[in-house]
Amino acid sequence: MKKAFIVALVCVNVALLAALIAVNLDKADAQVVRGANDYIMATGKVEATFDAVYVVDMKTRRLSGWRFDRTAKRLARYQVRPLEVDFKKK
């Protein structure tokens, strides 16, 4: 009886470990959800203390970058660029 209980617990632990590994294998880095707006957002690291959020406005074709300073705990505009400058034909 005691041996069967231990075997059952080991099987449950192996099943839980397999489920944990399977869930963490498919990690999405970016996702685009199409809705009523025309925005695409992506995150990135600018420096060791700064994280950035990049927002592309598809209507105005502009890229806006916002950085979050972890030490000051505030959001500041990092960069704004028109995409035509980067993607114009030469």
SETORMAR-558088 format. One record per residue: x, y, z of N, C-alpha, C, CB in turn. Coordinates in steps of 0.001 Angstrom, whole numbers, padded with zeros to 6 digits, always signed. Glycine has a CB too. Layout:
// SETORMAR-558088
XYZXYZXYZXYZ;...
//
This chain:
// SETORMAR-558088
+000825-001198+000000+000000+000000+000000+000864+001255+000000-000936+000002+001207;+001883+001273+000852+002758+002429+000955+003572+002597-000329+003690+002290+002169;+004006+001473-000909+004794+001511-002136+003948+002025-003302+005357+000115-002457;+002703+001639-003383+001814+002089-004453+001537+003593-004335+000490+001299-004416;+001419+004074-003117+001191+005506-002893+002399+006324-003345+000892+005778-001405;+003602+005865-003058+004823+006562-003469+004949+006558-004992+006068+005907-002825;+004644+005429-005620+004694+005346-007081+003679+006311-007699+004420+003897-007555;+002506+006394-007134+001484+007313-007636+001942+008766-007495+000156+007099-006886;+002559+009118-006385+003062+010484-006187+004182+010810-007170+003563+010667-004747;+005051+009857-007426+006131+010076-008389+005547+010292-009788+007117+008873-008389;+004545+009513-010152+003898+009678-011462+003220+011037-011594+002872+008568-011687;+002569+011475-010539+001929+012790-010558+002980+013884-010712+001103+013015-009272;+004098+013769-010013+005169+014767-010117+005774+014796-011518+006263+014481-009085;+005968+013640-012128+006502+013585-013490+005511+014217-014464+006809+012121-013901;+004226+013952-014289+003212+014544-015162+003168+016063-015003+001832+013943-014860;+003262+016554-013779+003263+018003-013550+004510+018657-014136+003170+018306-012051;+005649+018019-014028+006886+018546-014604+006796+018584-016131+008091+017694-014162;+006247+017547-016732+006075+017522-018187+005117+018622-018640+005556+016145-018645;+004050+018848-017890+003100+019909-018238+003747+021287-018103+001847+019824-017347;+004554+021473-017087+005250+022748-016882+006225+023022-018013+005990+022748-015541;+006936+022021-018448+007878+022184-019561+007120+022461-020855+008765+020925-019718;+006035+021753-021090+005265+021935-022323+004648+023327-022405+004170+020879-022419;+004214+023874-021295+003603+025204-021292+004644+026273-021579+002918+025482-019947;+005852+026118-021090+006874+027140-021246+007668+027023-022532+007802+027090-020097;+007438+026014-023351+008177+025888-024607+007747+026912-025636+008005+024505-025173;+006462+027131-025783+005947+028055-026791+005785+029440-026191+004608+027556-027360;+006850+030215-026203+006787+031554-025645+006722+032559-026785+008003+031834-024725;+005674+033361-026814+005499+034357-027866+006217+035641-027464+003993+034628-028132;+007116+036102-028315+007834+037339-028037+007026+038567-028448+009174+037336-028753;+006260+038447-029503+005428+039565-029952+004171+039000-030583+006194+040483-030960;+003092+039702-030396+001826+039295-030977+001142+040521-031550+000926+038591-029929;+000542+040346-032694-000228+041421-033323-001687+041022-033280+000244+041692-034797;-002494+041873-032672-003937+041640-032598-004594+042707-033451-004471+041676-031108;-005305+042282-034452-005955+043215-035356-007308+043590-034764-006114+042604-036783;-007536+044873-034669-008794+045335-034096-009250+046608-034774-008654+045558-032592;-009867+047477-034011-010406+048708-034564-009338+049792-034689-011550+049204-033703;-008136+049530-034188-007083+050541-034253-005970+050087-035187-006519+050830-032851;-005111+050989-035511-003996+050705-036402-002674+050963-035685-004093+051555-037682;-002458+050301-034580-001236+050456-033814-000551+049108-033646-001529+051088-032449;+000766+049129-033678+001573+047952-033369+002527+048358-032258+002351+047416-034638;+002624+047535-031226+003501+047832-030101+004521+046722-029922+002690+048023-028814;+005728+047120-029543+006786+046157-029235+007627+046721-028108+007666+045850-030490;+008189+045853-027312+009030+046282-026207+010492+045982-026522+008604+045592-024898;+011374+046682-025828+012802+046458-025994+013569+047099-024850+013287+047011-027341;+014832+046758-024751+015693+047319-023712+016608+048337-024368+016517+046205-022979;+016661+049554-023824+017492+050613-024377+018853+050615-023705+016814+051977-024216;+018859+050661-022399+020089+050626-021619+019855+049704-020433+020520+052063-021151;+020815+049641-019539+020671+048748-018383+019528+049171-017477+021963+048706-017585;+019263+050477-017370+018198+050955-016484+016947+051389-017229+018701+052100-015657;+016927+051270-018549+015786+051735-019324+015178+050607-020141+016198+052877-020236;+013858+050485-020087+013089+049642-020991+012331+050574-021925+012113+048678-020211;+012058+050107-023142+011387+050954-024121+010149+050261-024657+012335+051313-025269;+009163+051078-025020+007973+050618-025723+007926+051393-027026+006655+050823-024869;+007908+050663-028128+007838+051274-029446+006421+051098-029984+008892+050649-030415;+005831+052206-030451+004468+052201-030967+004512+052701-032404+003515+053083-030085;+003996+051890-033326+003900+052284-034725+002443+052639-035004+004409+051143-035684;+002216+053883-035413+000891+054331-035815+000785+054121-037319+000638+055836-035419;-000038+053185-037737-000121+052827-039142-000835+053892-039977-000828+051502-039289;-001701+054704-039352-002392+055763-040093-001433+056889-040461-003561+056318-039270;-000693+057375-039488+000231+058488-039742+001617+058006-040140+000336+059371-038512;+001854+056708-040068+003135+056083-040424+004291+056687-039647+003397+056222-041919;+004107+056712-038330+005149+057234-037442+005498+056207-036379+004697+058550-036782;+006752+056190-036009+007246+055335-034936+007530+056212-033732+008522+054544-035371;+006924+055887-032608+007166+056611-031362+007800+055655-030374+005850+057219-030787;+008840+056115-029745+009494+055311-028721+009328+055961-027362+010981+055119-029044;+008970+055164-026391+008803+055636-025020+009700+054796-024134+007307+055557-024556;+010388+055435-023216+011252+054690-022299+010757+054854-020874+012716+055159-022417;+010954+053796-020112+010548+053820-018706+011800+053756-017856+009576+052642-018364;+012026+054789-017079+013165+054838-016180+012788+054118-014897+013603+056304-015896;+013460+053008-014622+013118+052209-013438+013463+052916-012140+013830+050875-013486;+014522+053707-012143+014903+054364-010906+013980+055532-010574+016333+054845-010997;+013610+056328-011587+012711+057464-011362+011244+057070-011455+013005+058564-012362;+010946+055883-011987+009586+055365-012131+008700+056319-012922+008975+055108-010761;+009196+056702-014116+008391+057586-014955+008591+057219-016422+008761+059073-014706;+007616+057605-017245+007620+057337-018670+008003+058614-019410+006239+056810-019143;+008955+058513-020344+009401+059685-021089+009489+059336-022569+010769+060191-020561;+009221+060316-023421+009309+060089-024864+010778+059911-025231+008666+061273-025671;+011041+058873-025989+012408+058521-026355+012720+058962-027774+012631+057019-026211;+011822+058690-028712+012089+058980-030106+010782+059002-030891+013062+057949-030697;+010697+059899-031883+009582+059927-032822+010176+060059-034215+008579+061102-032506;+009800+059141-035106+010323+059152-036476+009210+058871-037462+011453+058120-036642;+009198+059587-038575+008305+059188-039668+008915+057989-040401+008061+060380-040659;+008114+056997-040694+008630+055780-041326+008996+055986-042784+007616+054674-041218;+008471+057023-043432+008824+057289-044817+010321+057583-044967+008001+058459-045352;+010920+058161-043955+012357+058473-044000+013170+057190-044083+012782+059294-042759;+012782+056171-043320+013531+054925-043291+013215+054010-044455+013266+054209-042018;+012002+054069-044984+011569+053112-046001+011310+053734-047371+010330+052426-045536;+011844+054913-047625+011603+055508-048938+012482+054819-049990+011883+057039-048908;+011983+054803-051207+012712+054181-052316+013812+055122-052793+011750+053827-053486;+014937+054530-053108+016064+055331-053587+016230+055179-055068+017348+054943-052881;
//
